Amino acid sequence: MPRISIGDSSLHYERHGGGFPVLLATGLSGYASYWREQLPAFARSFDVIAYDHRGVGRSDPSPAAFTVERLAEDVIRLMDALQIEKAHVVGHSAGGAIAQVLAIEHAPRLASIVIAASWTKPDAYFRRLFALRKETLSRLGAASYVQTNSLLLYPSLYISRNNEMLRHVEAQTLANFPAPEAVMSRIDAILAFDRTADLGRIHTPTLVVAAQDDLVTPAYYAEELARRIPGAEAKFFPQGGHYFTQVMAREFNQAVLPFLTAHTPADVKTTP
């Protein structure tokens, strides 16, 4: 699979379809494979790029401390390396934080952003949850961390109906698990993230998407994002958990693709 240098690192990426570019930014896990339910549907209309974050998967290890701003700069460097002048960015969770930074600091490079299952800044709930996740990894190890994540990321009924599939996903995750120190550094990065004061500066067309039963980034974060970003549109699913992009993939895709098409430059319009 292709890798490309972005200066101080090389990133693994996947590219599918054709047309106007859509860059998919994954959350805390950082794997391009997170978007398996989006890639085929999006690629029918767009040039879709997904990538492993630095320090994750088939991208280069990263000894330096992570910040959301640094991960956002990686997106710009990836776009430069791929000679992409402008793109839609769809970000899930920490990827949604990356999208916020891009819209604040690199607006001319964006046609639109989609912020899914993300947050504004860490509050008491967010800090409690991620302190627990970090402690689970530190004290109990990667296997307990991954299994606990499944309980947090997916709705209970979905787990009940898809237990064997989730066991397979967990096994794959463990087989490719990054160094625990890198994961904990990524958790520290999202705990430090707060661009709330800058959200009013975002004028890039924005769609905020969330699930009402999300335990990781509860829907009230999305409500605040939609309220603070001028002109933002919002879509709420009644269920789907934090990984509603997978659990409710068809519904998510049907909500996002028309938004991307509506904000694609007129000379390269696509039809979902």
C-alpha positions as CSV (number, residue, x, y, z in Angstrom):
1,M,0.0,0.0,0.0
2,P,1.3,3.5,-0.8
3,R,3.3,5.7,1.6
4,I,4.3,9.3,1.1
5,S,6.8,11.6,2.8
6,I,5.4,14.7,4.6
7,G,8.8,16.0,5.6
8,D,9.6,14.6,9.0
9,S,7.5,11.4,8.6
10,S,6.0,9.1,6.0
11,L,2.3,8.3,6.1
12,H,0.5,5.3,4.8
13,Y,-2.6,6.3,2.8
14,E,-5.3,4.8,0.6
15,R,-6.9,6.6,-2.3
16,H,-10.1,5.5,-4.0
17,G,-12.4,6.8,-6.7
18,G,-12.1,10.1,-8.6
19,G,-13.4,13.6,-8.7
20,F,-13.1,16.3,-6.0
21,P,-11.0,15.2,-3.0
22,V,-12.4,14.1,0.3
23,L,-9.9,13.5,3.1
24,L,-11.1,11.3,5.9
25,A,-9.5,12.0,9.3
26,T,-9.8,9.2,11.9
27,G,-10.1,9.6,15.6
28,L,-8.0,8.4,18.5
29,S,-7.2,5.0,16.9
30,G,-5.7,6.8,13.9
31,Y,-6.2,3.9,11.4
32,A,-7.3,4.5,7.8
33,S,-9.3,1.2,8.0
34,Y,-11.8,2.9,10.4
35,W,-13.5,4.2,7.3
36,R,-14.3,0.8,5.7
37,E,-18.0,1.6,5.6
38,Q,-17.5,5.0,3.9
39,L,-14.8,4.3,1.3
40,P,-16.9,2.4,-1.3
41,A,-19.9,4.8,-1.0
42,F,-17.8,8.0,-1.1
43,A,-15.5,6.7,-3.9
44,R,-18.4,6.5,-6.3
45,S,-18.5,10.3,-6.4
46,F,-15.2,11.6,-4.9
47,D,-11.5,11.2,-4.8
48,V,-11.3,9.7,-1.3
49,I,-8.1,9.7,0.8
50,A,-7.8,7.9,4.1
51,Y,-4.5,7.7,6.0
52,D,-2.9,6.2,9.1
53,H,-1.9,9.0,11.5
54,R,1.8,9.4,12.3
55,G,2.9,6.8,14.9
56,V,0.0,4.5,13.9
57,G,-0.4,1.4,11.7
58,R,1.8,1.5,8.6
59,S,2.9,5.2,9.0
60,D,6.2,6.0,10.6
61,P,6.6,5.8,14.4
62,S,6.6,9.2,16.0
63,P,8.7,9.7,19.2
64,A,7.6,13.3,19.7
65,A,4.6,14.2,21.8
66,F,1.3,14.5,19.9
67,T,-0.9,17.5,19.7
68,V,-4.1,18.0,17.7
69,E,-2.5,21.0,16.0
70,R,0.4,18.8,14.8
71,L,-1.9,16.2,13.5
72,A,-3.8,18.9,11.6
73,E,-0.5,20.1,10.1
74,D,0.1,16.6,8.9
75,V,-3.1,16.8,6.9
76,I,-1.9,19.9,5.2
77,R,1.5,18.3,4.5
78,L,-0.3,15.2,3.1
79,M,-2.4,17.4,0.8
80,D,0.7,19.2,-0.4
81,A,2.5,15.9,-1.0
82,L,-0.5,14.6,-3.0
83,Q,-0.8,18.0,-4.8
84,I,-4.3,18.6,-3.5
85,E,-5.0,22.3,-3.3
86,K,-8.5,22.1,-1.7
87,A,-10.6,19.3,-0.2
88,H,-13.5,18.4,1.9
89,V,-12.4,17.0,5.3
90,V,-14.6,14.5,7.2
91,G,-13.3,13.9,10.7
92,H,-14.5,11.5,13.4
93,S,-13.9,12.3,17.1
94,A,-10.3,13.5,17.3
95,G,-10.5,13.7,13.5
96,G,-13.3,16.2,14.1
97,A,-10.9,18.2,16.4
98,I,-8.4,18.1,13.5
99,A,-11.1,19.5,11.2
100,Q,-11.8,22.3,13.6
101,V,-8.1,23.3,13.6
102,L,-7.9,23.1,9.8
103,A,-11.0,25.4,9.4
104,I,-9.5,27.9,11.9
105,E,-6.0,27.9,10.6
106,H,-6.2,26.7,6.9
107,A,-9.6,27.7,5.7
108,P,-8.5,28.4,2.0
109,R,-7.6,24.7,1.7
110,L,-11.1,23.5,2.6
111,A,-14.3,23.2,0.6
112,S,-16.2,22.0,3.7
113,I,-15.8,20.1,7.0
114,V,-17.8,17.4,8.6
115,I,-17.4,17.1,12.3
116,A,-18.6,13.7,13.6
117,A,-18.8,12.5,17.2
118,S,-16.4,15.3,18.3
119,W,-16.2,17.8,21.1
120,T,-15.3,21.4,21.9
121,K,-13.1,21.1,25.0
122,P,-12.6,18.6,27.7
123,D,-15.1,19.0,30.6
124,A,-15.4,17.0,33.8
125,Y,-17.0,14.0,32.1
126,F,-14.5,13.9,29.3
127,R,-11.5,14.1,31.7
128,R,-13.0,11.3,33.9
129,L,-13.6,9.0,30.9
130,F,-10.2,9.5,29.3
131,A,-8.3,9.2,32.6
132,L,-10.0,5.9,33.0
133,R,-9.1,4.7,29.5
134,K,-5.5,5.8,30.1
135,E,-5.4,4.0,33.4
136,T,-6.8,0.9,31.9
137,L,-4.1,0.8,29.3
138,S,-1.3,1.6,31.8
139,R,-2.4,-0.9,34.5
140,L,-4.2,-3.7,32.7
141,G,-2.6,-3.6,29.3
142,A,-3.6,-3.4,25.6
143,A,-6.1,-6.4,25.6
144,S,-8.2,-4.9,28.5
145,Y,-8.0,-1.5,26.9
146,V,-9.2,-2.8,23.5
147,Q,-12.0,-4.8,25.1
148,T,-13.1,-1.9,27.3
149,N,-13.2,0.3,24.2
150,S,-15.7,-1.9,22.5
151,L,-18.1,-1.4,25.4
152,L,-17.7,2.4,25.1
153,L,-17.7,2.7,21.3
154,Y,-20.6,0.6,20.3
155,P,-24.3,0.4,21.5
156,S,-25.1,-2.6,23.7
157,L,-27.5,-4.2,21.1
158,Y,-25.0,-3.9,18.4
159,I,-22.4,-5.7,20.5
160,S,-24.9,-8.4,21.3
161,R,-25.7,-9.0,17.6
162,N,-22.1,-8.6,16.3
163,N,-20.0,-10.2,19.1
164,E,-18.0,-12.5,16.9
165,M,-17.2,-9.8,14.4
166,L,-16.1,-7.5,17.2
167,R,-13.8,-10.3,18.5
168,H,-12.2,-10.4,15.1
169,V,-11.8,-6.6,15.0
170,E,-10.3,-6.6,18.5
171,A,-7.8,-9.3,17.6
172,Q,-6.7,-7.3,14.5
173,T,-6.4,-4.2,16.6
174,L,-4.2,-6.0,19.2
175,A,-2.0,-7.5,16.4
176,N,-1.2,-4.0,15.2
177,F,-1.4,-2.1,18.5
178,P,1.0,0.9,18.8
179,A,3.4,1.4,21.7
180,P,1.3,2.1,24.8
181,E,3.3,5.3,25.3
182,A,2.1,6.6,21.9
183,V,-1.5,5.9,22.7
184,M,-1.2,7.6,26.0
185,S,0.4,10.6,24.3
186,R,-2.5,10.8,21.9
187,I,-4.9,10.7,24.8
188,D,-3.0,13.6,26.4
189,A,-3.3,15.5,23.1
190,I,-7.1,15.3,23.1
191,L,-7.2,16.2,26.8
192,A,-5.3,19.3,26.0
193,F,-7.4,20.3,23.0
194,D,-9.5,23.5,23.3
195,R,-10.1,25.8,20.4
196,T,-13.5,26.9,21.7
197,A,-12.6,30.6,21.6
198,D,-11.8,30.3,17.9
199,L,-14.9,28.5,16.7
200,G,-16.6,31.8,15.8
201,R,-13.9,32.4,13.2
202,I,-14.9,29.3,11.2
203,H,-16.7,30.3,8.0
204,T,-16.0,27.0,6.1
205,P,-19.3,25.2,5.4
206,T,-19.7,22.9,8.4
207,L,-21.9,19.8,9.1
208,V,-21.9,18.5,12.7
209,V,-23.1,15.0,13.1
210,A,-23.7,13.1,16.4
211,A,-25.5,10.2,18.0
212,Q,-27.7,10.8,21.0
213,D,-26.4,7.6,22.8
214,D,-22.7,8.3,22.3
215,L,-20.9,7.6,25.6
216,V,-17.5,9.0,24.5
217,T,-18.5,12.3,23.1
218,P,-22.1,12.9,24.2
219,A,-24.4,14.8,21.9
220,Y,-24.3,18.0,24.0
221,Y,-20.7,18.6,22.6
222,A,-22.1,18.5,19.1
223,E,-24.9,20.9,20.1
224,E,-22.3,23.4,21.4
225,L,-20.2,23.0,18.2
226,A,-23.2,23.7,16.0
227,R,-24.1,26.7,18.1
228,R,-20.7,28.2,18.1
229,I,-19.7,27.7,14.5
230,P,-21.5,30.3,12.3
231,G,-24.0,28.7,9.9
232,A,-23.2,25.2,10.9
233,E,-25.7,22.5,10.0
234,A,-26.4,19.7,12.4
235,K,-27.7,16.1,12.1
236,F,-28.4,13.9,15.2
237,F,-29.0,10.2,15.1
238,P,-31.1,8.7,17.9
239,Q,-28.7,5.8,18.3
240,G,-25.4,4.3,17.0
241,G,-23.0,5.1,19.8
242,H,-19.6,6.7,19.3
243,Y,-19.0,4.6,16.2
244,F,-22.3,5.5,14.6
245,T,-20.3,6.1,11.4
246,Q,-20.1,2.2,11.3
247,V,-23.2,1.2,13.1
248,M,-25.4,3.6,11.1
249,A,-23.2,3.6,8.1
250,R,-25.9,3.9,5.4
251,E,-27.7,6.7,7.3
252,F,-24.4,8.5,7.9
253,N,-23.4,8.3,4.3
254,Q,-26.8,9.5,3.2
255,A,-26.5,12.5,5.5
256,V,-23.0,13.5,4.5
257,L,-22.7,12.8,0.8
258,P,-25.4,15.4,-0.3
259,F,-23.7,18.0,2.0
260,L,-20.3,17.3,0.3
261,T,-21.9,17.5,-3.1
262,A,-23.6,20.8,-2.3
263,H,-20.3,22.4,-1.3
264,T,-18.1,21.0,-4.1
265,P,-16.8,23.7,-6.4
266,A,-19.2,24.2,-9.3
267,D,-16.7,23.2,-12.0
268,V,-16.2,19.7,-10.5
269,K,-19.7,18.9,-9.2
270,T,-20.3,15.3,-8.4
271,T,-23.5,13.3,-8.0
272,P,-23.7,10.9,-5.0
